[in-house]
Amino acid sequence: ITDQKEKETLQAERLIMLQATLNKTVEALGRVTEIRDPYTAGHQARVARLAKEVGKRMGLDPARLEGLEIAAKLHDIGKIYVPAEFLTKPGTLREAEMSLMKYHPEIGHQIIQDIPFTVPVADIVLQHHERLDGSGYPAKLKGDDILPEARILAVADVFEAMSSFRPYRPGLGPLAAMRELDSGKGIAFDPAAVDTLAMIMEE
Protein backbone atom coordinates (compact mmCIF):
# COMPACT_ATOMS: atom_id res chain seq x y z
CA ILE A 1 0.00 0.00 0.00
CA THR A 2 2.88 2.36 0.88
CA ASP A 3 4.57 1.63 -2.46
CA GLN A 4 1.34 2.34 -4.32
CA LYS A 5 0.87 5.66 -2.53
CA GLU A 6 4.45 6.64 -3.32
CA LYS A 7 3.90 5.82 -7.00
CA GLU A 8 0.70 7.87 -7.07
CA THR A 9 2.45 10.80 -5.39
CA LEU A 10 5.35 10.58 -7.86
CA GLN A 11 2.92 10.43 -10.79
CA ALA A 12 1.04 13.48 -9.50
CA GLU A 13 4.31 15.39 -9.09
CA ARG A 14 5.33 14.49 -12.65
CA LEU A 15 1.99 15.72 -14.00
CA ILE A 16 2.42 19.02 -12.17
CA MET A 17 5.94 19.34 -13.58
CA LEU A 18 4.73 18.55 -17.11
CA GLN A 19 1.97 21.17 -16.84
CA ALA A 20 4.44 23.76 -15.57
CA THR A 21 6.83 22.91 -18.41
CA LEU A 22 4.02 23.26 -20.96
CA ASN A 23 2.98 26.64 -19.51
CA LYS A 24 6.53 27.99 -19.61
CA THR A 25 7.04 26.65 -23.14
CA VAL A 26 3.88 28.45 -24.30
CA GLU A 27 5.08 31.68 -22.67
CA ALA A 28 8.52 31.32 -24.30
CA LEU A 29 6.99 30.74 -27.74
CA GLY A 30 4.78 33.77 -27.27
CA ARG A 31 7.78 35.97 -26.40
CA VAL A 32 9.50 35.02 -29.68
CA THR A 33 7.00 37.11 -31.66
CA GLU A 34 7.08 40.02 -29.26
CA ILE A 35 10.89 40.22 -29.26
CA ARG A 36 10.79 40.63 -33.06
CA ASP A 37 7.95 43.14 -32.94
CA PRO A 38 8.35 45.55 -29.99
CA TYR A 39 5.18 47.44 -30.93
CA THR A 40 3.05 44.44 -30.05
CA ALA A 41 4.94 43.59 -26.85
CA GLY A 42 2.36 42.35 -24.38
CA HIS A 43 -0.34 42.14 -27.07
CA GLN A 44 -0.74 38.37 -26.94
CA ALA A 45 -0.79 38.31 -23.14
CA ARG A 46 -3.44 41.06 -23.01
CA VAL A 47 -5.53 39.28 -25.65
CA ALA A 48 -5.23 36.06 -23.65
CA ARG A 49 -6.56 37.72 -20.48
CA LEU A 50 -9.49 39.26 -22.37
CA ALA A 51 -10.33 36.10 -24.30
CA LYS A 52 -10.20 33.96 -21.17
CA GLU A 53 -12.58 36.27 -19.31
CA VAL A 54 -14.99 36.37 -22.26
CA GLY A 55 -14.83 32.58 -22.61
CA LYS A 56 -15.44 32.07 -18.90
CA ARG A 57 -18.55 34.26 -18.95
CA MET A 58 -19.78 32.47 -22.07
CA GLY A 59 -19.64 29.16 -20.19
CA LEU A 60 -16.68 27.38 -21.75
CA ASP A 61 -15.63 24.36 -19.68
CA PRO A 62 -12.19 24.48 -17.99
CA ALA A 63 -10.39 22.43 -20.66
CA ARG A 64 -11.68 24.57 -23.52
CA LEU A 65 -10.98 27.72 -21.51
CA GLU A 66 -7.37 26.63 -21.05
CA GLY A 67 -7.09 25.85 -24.77
CA LEU A 68 -8.45 29.30 -25.63
CA GLU A 69 -5.94 30.98 -23.32
CA ILE A 70 -3.02 29.03 -24.83
CA ALA A 71 -4.17 29.81 -28.38
CA ALA A 72 -4.47 33.50 -27.50
CA LYS A 73 -0.94 33.53 -26.07
CA LEU A 74 0.35 32.04 -29.34
CA HIS A 75 -2.03 33.47 -31.93
CA ASP A 76 0.57 35.69 -33.63
CA ILE A 77 3.51 33.28 -33.47
CA GLY A 78 3.28 32.86 -37.25
CA LYS A 79 4.51 36.44 -37.61
CA ILE A 80 8.00 35.04 -37.09
CA TYR A 81 7.75 34.34 -40.84
CA VAL A 82 7.00 38.01 -41.64
CA PRO A 83 10.00 40.33 -42.20
CA ALA A 84 10.51 42.64 -39.22
CA GLU A 85 10.38 45.74 -41.44
CA PHE A 86 6.78 44.84 -42.39
CA LEU A 87 5.79 44.51 -38.73
CA THR A 88 7.17 47.93 -37.83
CA LYS A 89 6.40 49.77 -41.08
CA PRO A 90 4.86 53.19 -40.25
CA GLY A 91 2.78 53.42 -43.46
CA THR A 92 0.19 51.23 -45.13
CA LEU A 93 1.44 47.84 -46.29
CA ARG A 94 1.56 47.23 -50.05
CA GLU A 95 -0.60 44.43 -51.45
CA ALA A 96 2.28 41.94 -51.63
CA GLU A 97 3.34 42.80 -48.08
CA MET A 98 -0.21 42.37 -46.78
CA SER A 99 -0.52 39.03 -48.57
CA LEU A 100 2.56 37.82 -46.72
CA MET A 101 1.21 39.18 -43.43
CA LYS A 102 -2.06 37.28 -43.97
CA TYR A 103 -0.10 34.04 -44.12
CA HIS A 104 0.77 34.21 -40.41
CA PRO A 105 -2.19 32.12 -39.12
CA GLU A 106 -1.12 29.23 -41.36
CA ILE A 107 2.51 29.50 -40.26
CA GLY A 108 1.39 29.59 -36.63
CA HIS A 109 -0.67 26.47 -37.23
CA GLN A 110 2.31 24.70 -38.78
CA ILE A 111 4.57 25.62 -35.84
CA ILE A 112 2.31 24.22 -33.09
CA GLN A 113 0.18 21.59 -34.85
CA ASP A 114 2.20 18.64 -33.50
CA ILE A 115 2.02 19.71 -29.85
CA PRO A 116 -0.46 17.27 -28.22
CA PHE A 117 -2.81 19.79 -26.59
CA THR A 118 -6.08 18.35 -25.28
CA VAL A 119 -8.05 20.87 -27.37
CA PRO A 120 -7.44 22.01 -31.00
CA VAL A 121 -5.17 24.97 -30.15
CA ALA A 122 -3.51 24.95 -33.57
CA ASP A 123 -6.89 25.18 -35.31
CA ILE A 124 -7.95 28.09 -33.08
CA VAL A 125 -4.75 29.91 -34.08
CA LEU A 126 -5.40 29.08 -37.73
CA GLN A 127 -8.93 30.51 -37.60
CA HIS A 128 -8.47 33.68 -35.51
CA HIS A 129 -8.76 35.95 -38.58
CA GLU A 130 -11.83 34.21 -40.01
CA ARG A 131 -15.07 36.20 -39.96
CA LEU A 132 -18.70 35.06 -39.71
CA ASP A 133 -19.60 36.38 -43.18
CA GLY A 134 -16.68 34.63 -44.88
CA SER A 135 -14.67 37.82 -45.37
CA GLY A 136 -11.76 36.63 -43.23
CA TYR A 137 -8.70 34.51 -43.96
CA PRO A 138 -7.06 32.13 -44.70
CA ALA A 139 -9.96 29.78 -45.57
CA LYS A 140 -12.89 32.25 -45.72
CA LEU A 141 -14.84 30.10 -43.28
CA LYS A 142 -18.36 31.18 -42.33
CA GLY A 143 -20.55 31.02 -39.22
CA ASP A 144 -20.46 27.77 -37.30
CA ASP A 145 -17.58 26.47 -39.44
CA ILE A 146 -15.40 28.71 -37.25
CA LEU A 147 -14.55 27.27 -33.84
CA PRO A 148 -16.27 29.11 -30.96
CA GLU A 149 -12.87 29.70 -29.34
CA ALA A 150 -11.56 31.27 -32.57
CA ARG A 151 -14.60 33.57 -32.69
CA ILE A 152 -13.90 34.71 -29.12
CA LEU A 153 -10.20 35.17 -29.88
CA ALA A 154 -11.04 37.27 -32.96
CA VAL A 155 -13.09 39.70 -30.86
CA ALA A 156 -10.43 40.02 -28.14
CA ASP A 157 -7.68 40.42 -30.75
CA VAL A 158 -9.47 43.20 -32.67
CA PHE A 159 -10.35 45.03 -29.46
CA GLU A 160 -6.79 44.97 -28.11
CA ALA A 161 -5.16 45.80 -31.47
CA MET A 162 -7.42 48.81 -32.07
CA SER A 163 -7.03 50.09 -28.52
CA SER A 164 -3.23 50.03 -28.63
CA PHE A 165 -0.56 52.02 -30.48
CA ARG A 166 0.70 50.67 -33.80
CA PRO A 167 3.49 52.00 -36.05
CA TYR A 168 0.92 53.00 -38.70
CA ARG A 169 -1.53 54.77 -36.32
CA PRO A 170 -2.02 55.88 -32.71
CA GLY A 171 -4.09 53.83 -30.31
CA LEU A 172 -7.78 54.49 -30.94
CA GLY A 173 -8.89 53.63 -27.41
CA PRO A 174 -11.44 51.14 -26.03
CA LEU A 175 -14.55 53.13 -27.02
CA ALA A 176 -13.56 53.23 -30.71
CA ALA A 177 -12.64 49.55 -30.57
CA MET A 178 -16.03 48.63 -29.13
CA ARG A 179 -17.79 50.74 -31.78
CA GLU A 180 -15.92 48.84 -34.50
CA LEU A 181 -16.85 45.48 -32.98
CA ASP A 182 -20.46 46.55 -32.48
CA SER A 183 -20.77 47.65 -36.11
CA GLY A 184 -19.59 44.22 -37.22
CA LYS A 185 -21.60 42.25 -34.66
CA GLY A 186 -23.40 39.35 -36.31
CA ILE A 187 -21.73 40.15 -39.64
CA ALA A 188 -18.03 39.64 -39.02
CA PHE A 189 -17.94 39.08 -35.26
CA ASP A 190 -19.70 36.67 -32.92
CA PRO A 191 -22.58 38.60 -31.27
CA ALA A 192 -22.35 36.81 -27.93
CA ALA A 193 -18.60 37.43 -27.70
CA VAL A 194 -19.02 41.13 -28.57
CA ASP A 195 -21.84 41.57 -26.04
CA THR A 196 -19.86 39.77 -23.34
CA LEU A 197 -16.79 41.93 -23.97
CA ALA A 198 -18.97 45.05 -23.84
CA MET A 199 -20.27 43.95 -20.45
CA ILE A 200 -16.70 43.43 -19.21
CA MET A 201 -15.70 46.89 -20.44
CA GLU A 202 -18.69 48.51 -18.73
CA GLU A 203 -17.68 46.90 -15.46
C-alpha positions in Angstrom: 0.0 0.0 0.0 2.9 2.4 0.9 4.6 1.6 -2.5 1.3 2.3 -4.3 0.9 5.7 -2.5 4.5 6.6 -3.3 3.9 5.8 -7.0 0.7 7.9 -7.1 2.5 10.8 -5.4 5.3 10.6 -7.9 2.9 10.4 -10.8 1.0 13.5 -9.5 4.3 15.4 -9.1 5.3 14.5 -12.6 2.0 15.7 -14.0 2.4 19.0 -12.2 5.9 19.3 -13.6 4.7 18.6 -17.1 2.0 21.2 -16.8 4.4 23.8 -15.6 6.8 22.9 -18.4 4.0 23.3 -21.0 3.0 26.6 -19.5 6.5 28.0 -19.6 7.0 26.6 -23.1 3.9 28.5 -24.3 5.1 31.7 -22.7 8.5 31.3 -24.3 7.0 30.7 -27.7 4.8 33.8 -27.3 7.8 36.0 -26.4 9.5 35.0 -29.7 7.0 37.1 -31.7 7.1 40.0 -29.3 10.9 40.2 -29.3 10.8 40.6 -33.1 8.0 43.1 -32.9 8.3 45.6 -30.0 5.2 47.4 -30.9 3.1 44.4 -30.0 4.9 43.6 -26.9 2.4 42.4 -24.4 -0.3 42.1 -27.1 -0.7 38.4 -26.9 -0.8 38.3 -23.1 -3.4 41.1 -23.0 -5.5 39.3 -25.7 -5.2 36.1 -23.7 -6.6 37.7 -20.5 -9.5 39.3 -22.4 -10.3 36.1 -24.3 -10.2 34.0 -21.2 -12.6 36.3 -19.3 -15.0 36.4 -22.3 -14.8 32.6 -22.6 -15.4 32.1 -18.9 -18.5 34.3 -19.0 -19.8 32.5 -22.1 -19.6 29.2 -20.2 -16.7 27.4 -21.8 -15.6 24.4 -19.7 -12.2 24.5 -18.0 -10.4 22.4 -20.7 -11.7 24.6 -23.5 -11.0 27.7 -21.5 -7.4 26.6 -21.1 -7.1 25.9 -24.8 -8.5 29.3 -25.6 -5.9 31.0 -23.3 -3.0 29.0 -24.8 -4.2 29.8 -28.4 -4.5 33.5 -27.5 -0.9 33.5 -26.1 0.4 32.0 -29.3 -2.0 33.5 -31.9 0.6 35.7 -33.6 3.5 33.3 -33.5 3.3 32.9 -37.3 4.5 36.4 -37.6 8.0 35.0 -37.1 7.8 34.3 -40.8 7.0 38.0 -41.6 10.0 40.3 -42.2 10.5 42.6 -39.2 10.4 45.7 -41.4 6.8 44.8 -42.4 5.8 44.5 -38.7 7.2 47.9 -37.8 6.4 49.8 -41.1 4.9 53.2 -40.3 2.8 53.4 -43.5 0.2 51.2 -45.1 1.4 47.8 -46.3 1.6 47.2 -50.1 -0.6 44.4 -51.5 2.3 41.9 -51.6 3.3 42.8 -48.1 -0.2 42.4 -46.8 -0.5 39.0 -48.6 2.6 37.8 -46.7 1.2 39.2 -43.4 -2.1 37.3 -44.0 -0.1 34.0 -44.1 0.8 34.2 -40.4 -2.2 32.1 -39.1 -1.1 29.2 -41.4 2.5 29.5 -40.3 1.4 29.6 -36.6 -0.7 26.5 -37.2 2.3 24.7 -38.8 4.6 25.6 -35.8 2.3 24.2 -33.1 0.2 21.6 -34.8 2.2 18.6 -33.5 2.0 19.7 -29.9 -0.5 17.3 -28.2 -2.8 19.8 -26.6 -6.1 18.4 -25.3 -8.1 20.9 -27.4 -7.4 22.0 -31.0 -5.2 25.0 -30.1 -3.5 25.0 -33.6 -6.9 25.2 -35.3 -8.0 28.1 -33.1 -4.7 29.9 -34.1 -5.4 29.1 -37.7 -8.9 30.5 -37.6 -8.5 33.7 -35.5 -8.8 36.0 -38.6 -11.8 34.2 -40.0 -15.1 36.2 -40.0 -18.7 35.1 -39.7 -19.6 36.4 -43.2 -16.7 34.6 -44.9 -14.7 37.8 -45.4 -11.8 36.6 -43.2 -8.7 34.5 -44.0 -7.1 32.1 -44.7 -10.0 29.8 -45.6 -12.9 32.3 -45.7 -14.8 30.1 -43.3 -18.4 31.2 -42.3 -20.5 31.0 -39.2 -20.5 27.8 -37.3 -17.6 26.5 -39.4 -15.4 28.7 -37.3 -14.6 27.3 -33.8 -16.3 29.1 -31.0 -12.9 29.7 -29.3 -11.6 31.3 -32.6 -14.6 33.6 -32.7 -13.9 34.7 -29.1 -10.2 35.2 -29.9 -11.0 37.3 -33.0 -13.1 39.7 -30.9 -10.4 40.0 -28.1 -7.7 40.4 -30.8 -9.5 43.2 -32.7 -10.4 45.0 -29.5 -6.8 45.0 -28.1 -5.2 45.8 -31.5 -7.4 48.8 -32.1 -7.0 50.1 -28.5 -3.2 50.0 -28.6 -0.6 52.0 -30.5 0.7 50.7 -33.8 3.5 52.0 -36.1 0.9 53.0 -38.7 -1.5 54.8 -36.3 -2.0 55.9 -32.7 -4.1 53.8 -30.3 -7.8 54.5 -30.9 -8.9 53.6 -27.4 -11.4 51.1 -26.0 -14.5 53.1 -27.0 -13.6 53.2 -30.7 -12.6 49.5 -30.6 -16.0 48.6 -29.1 -17.8 50.7 -31.8 -15.9 48.8 -34.5 -16.9 45.5 -33.0 -20.5 46.6 -32.5 -20.8 47.7 -36.1 -19.6 44.2 -37.2 -21.6 42.2 -34.7 -23.4 39.3 -36.3 -21.7 40.1 -39.6 -18.0 39.6 -39.0 -17.9 39.1 -35.3 -19.7 36.7 -32.9 -22.6 38.6 -31.3 -22.3 36.8 -27.9 -18.6 37.4 -27.7 -19.0 41.1 -28.6 -21.8 41.6 -26.0 -19.9 39.8 -23.3 -16.8 41.9 -24.0 -19.0 45.1 -23.8 -20.3 43.9 -20.5 -16.7 43.4 -19.2 -15.7 46.9 -20.4 -18.7 48.5 -18.7 -17.7 46.9 -15.5 
